[in-house]
């Protein structure tokens, strides 16, 4: 019984963290990625909570990455992780450069519908603060 409760808690906590972050702006984006990994390790990927949270994360991937970039622990894609673990490769997803056939069908549909938009959004996005800071420092030091 204790094992079932622990697994139930993990998928629900993942769902709740995603909901809190996107609906109320409260939460830790890096924790969401770590919780998603735990969901995978516990074999809970078919949970209704996980599917709902995954869909919401995919539909709001650019906003999520912005929140992640501004968090206390910003993260880049982890190329040491297998490509099938999409939650470690969200920058590729956001750029429309993630291999769609590695996604579960419920995410593949969202990804394919939005990929063209995401690719065009990347072309038209203003530079990130880190990028503009690096240009400023280059100009400042090199005249």
Secondary structure, DSSP 8 states (H G I E B T S, - for coil): -HHHHHHHHHHHHHHHHHHHHHHHS-S-HHHHHHHHHHHHHTT-TT-HHHHHHHHHHHHTHHHHHHHHHTSTT-----TTS-TT-GGG-HHHHHHT-S-GGGS-HHHHHHHHHHHHHHHHHHHH----HHHHHHHHHHHHHH-
